[in-house]
């Protein structure tokens, strides 16, 4: 989900969380929602960028994402890794885990160890 404004990302986050949403639902959930015409414009832009599609339900359009949250997340992660960490997941994890604010539970550490042990070397 590259090149999204803060508001566009907010709309996408809500749609991912709800599965699908109408303009009314979005405006009810958003922090400090824009006007209805401004929100309609954001939805149109997201459709033009290929992130959303809609169907009509009565008088309202129901919007949903074109791709799954997981696929969008993977694409965003790949872009962040390439931009900030030279494509290295190791450098990204070191940066994240070395931050004193990062607190992992024992279960999270065990899960990471298990996943690393099960991952086949390339």
Kinemage of the C-alpha trace (Angstrom):
@kinemage 1
@onewidth
@group {chain A} dominant
@subgroup {mainchain}
@vectorlist {calphas} color= white
{ca unk a 1} P 0.000 0.000 0.000
{ca unk a 2} L 2.501 2.504 -1.156
{ca unk a 3} L 1.940 6.208 -1.548
{ca unk a 4} L -1.026 6.459 0.803
{ca unk a 5} L -1.744 9.590 2.786
{ca unk a 6} L -2.344 9.402 6.522
{ca unk a 7} L -6.110 9.562 5.950
{ca unk a 8} L -5.989 6.907 3.227
{ca unk a 9} L -4.047 4.592 5.559
{ca unk a 10} L -6.581 5.261 8.318
{ca unk a 11} L -9.452 4.308 5.994
{ca unk a 12} L -7.639 1.148 4.867
{ca unk a 13} L -6.908 0.164 8.494
{ca unk a 14} L -10.587 0.483 9.366
{ca unk a 15} L -11.707 -1.475 6.317
{ca unk a 16} L -9.171 -4.209 7.113
{ca unk a 17} L -10.461 -4.343 10.703
{ca unk a 18} L -14.136 -4.439 9.708
{ca unk a 19} L -13.782 -6.473 6.524
{ca unk a 20} L -15.896 -3.943 4.654
{ca unk a 21} L -17.478 -0.602 5.479
{ca unk a 22} L -19.814 2.076 4.236
{ca unk a 23} L -19.007 5.768 4.227
{ca unk a 24} L -21.305 6.167 7.254
{ca unk a 25} L -19.534 3.406 9.178
{ca unk a 26} L -16.145 4.900 8.368
{ca unk a 27} L -17.157 8.345 9.558
{ca unk a 28} L -18.504 6.859 12.808
{ca unk a 29} L -15.260 5.011 13.541
{ca unk a 30} L -12.653 7.553 12.405
{ca unk a 31} L -10.965 9.896 14.840
{ca unk a 32} L -11.949 13.397 13.774
{ca unk a 33} L -13.592 12.253 10.520
{ca unk a 34} L -13.468 14.527 7.503
{ca unk a 35} L -16.669 15.813 5.939
{ca unk a 36} L -18.725 13.284 3.993
{ca unk a 37} L -17.667 14.788 0.630
{ca unk a 38} L -13.989 14.671 1.685
{ca unk a 39} L -14.322 11.063 2.849
{ca unk a 40} L -16.119 10.151 -0.394
{ca unk a 41} L -13.175 11.693 -2.259
{ca unk a 42} L -10.691 9.599 -0.230
{ca unk a 43} L -12.650 6.443 -1.074
{ca unk a 44} L -12.696 7.361 -4.760
{ca unk a 45} L -8.940 7.951 -4.718
{ca unk a 46} L -8.370 4.583 -3.033
{ca unk a 47} L -10.480 2.926 -5.722
{ca unk a 48} L -8.543 4.724 -8.472
{ca unk a 49} L -5.262 3.576 -6.881
{ca unk a 50} L -6.593 0.007 -6.988
{ca unk a 51} L -6.847 -0.561 -3.221
{ca unk a 52} L -10.629 -0.671 -2.856
{ca unk a 53} L -13.691 -1.742 -4.747
{ca unk a 54} L -17.318 -1.275 -3.862
{ca unk a 55} L -20.756 -2.755 -4.282
{ca unk a 56} L -24.065 -1.038 -3.797
{ca unk a 57} L -26.293 -2.013 -0.873
{ca unk a 58} L -29.476 0.019 -0.936
{ca unk a 59} L -28.496 3.674 -1.043
{ca unk a 60} L -24.938 3.160 0.201
{ca unk a 61} L -21.760 1.803 -1.298
{ca unk a 62} L -19.980 -0.894 0.687
{ca unk a 63} L -16.198 -0.745 0.302
{ca unk a 64} L -13.732 -3.581 0.712
{ca unk a 65} L -10.052 -4.061 0.084
{ca unk a 66} L -8.885 -5.587 -3.168
{ca unk a 67} L -6.068 -7.465 -1.392
{ca unk a 68} L -5.923 -9.201 1.974
{ca unk a 69} L -4.458 -7.439 4.974
{ca unk a 70} L -1.642 -10.007 4.994
{ca unk a 71} L -0.705 -9.352 1.359
{ca unk a 72} L -0.809 -5.585 1.881
{ca unk a 73} L 1.286 -5.973 5.030
{ca unk a 74} L 3.859 -8.099 3.253
{ca unk a 75} L 4.133 -5.563 0.444
{ca unk a 76} L 4.582 -2.726 2.942
{ca unk a 77} L 7.155 -4.715 4.926
{ca unk a 78} L 9.134 -5.479 1.771
{ca unk a 79} L 9.162 -1.771 0.925
{ca unk a 80} L 10.278 -0.781 4.457
{ca unk a 81} L 13.013 -3.423 4.444
{ca unk a 82} L 14.283 -2.222 1.073
{ca unk a 83} L 14.109 1.464 1.938
{ca unk a 84} L 15.526 1.461 5.466
{ca unk a 85} L 17.419 -1.799 5.940
{ca unk a 86} L 18.939 -2.660 2.572
{ca unk a 87} L 16.495 -5.543 2.231
{ca unk a 88} L 17.828 -7.203 5.394
{ca unk a 89} L 15.271 -8.660 7.792
{ca unk a 90} L 18.142 -9.230 10.227
{ca unk a 91} L 19.015 -5.525 10.328
{ca unk a 92} L 15.346 -4.639 10.784
{ca unk a 93} L 14.922 -7.096 13.665
{ca unk a 94} L 18.131 -5.922 15.338
{ca unk a 95} L 16.924 -2.319 15.100
{ca unk a 96} L 13.539 -3.251 16.525
{ca unk a 97} L 14.752 -5.561 19.285
{ca unk a 98} L 17.569 -3.237 20.400
{ca unk a 99} L 15.069 -0.456 21.168
{ca unk a 100} L 14.669 -0.294 24.977
{ca unk a 101} L 10.907 0.224 24.512
{ca unk a 102} L 10.583 -3.177 22.839
{ca unk a 103} L 9.314 -5.707 25.352
{ca unk a 104} L 8.775 -9.280 24.201
{ca unk a 105} L 7.023 -11.844 26.340
{ca unk a 106} L 8.551 -15.258 26.953
{ca unk a 107} L 5.889 -16.739 24.669
{ca unk a 108} L 6.793 -14.328 21.861
{ca unk a 109} L 10.491 -15.161 22.212
{ca unk a 110} L 9.706 -18.886 22.191
{ca unk a 111} L 7.533 -18.445 19.106
{ca unk a 112} L 10.302 -16.553 17.291
{ca unk a 113} L 12.849 -19.228 18.215
{ca unk a 114} L 10.515 -21.975 17.029
{ca unk a 115} L 9.895 -20.199 13.729
{ca unk a 116} L 13.617 -19.571 13.144
{ca unk a 117} L 14.428 -23.222 13.932
{ca unk a 118} L 11.765 -24.391 11.454
{ca unk a 119} L 12.862 -22.033 8.679
{ca unk a 120} L 14.970 -23.678 6.024
{ca unk a 121} L 18.193 -21.890 5.059
{ca unk a 122} L 18.303 -20.479 1.534
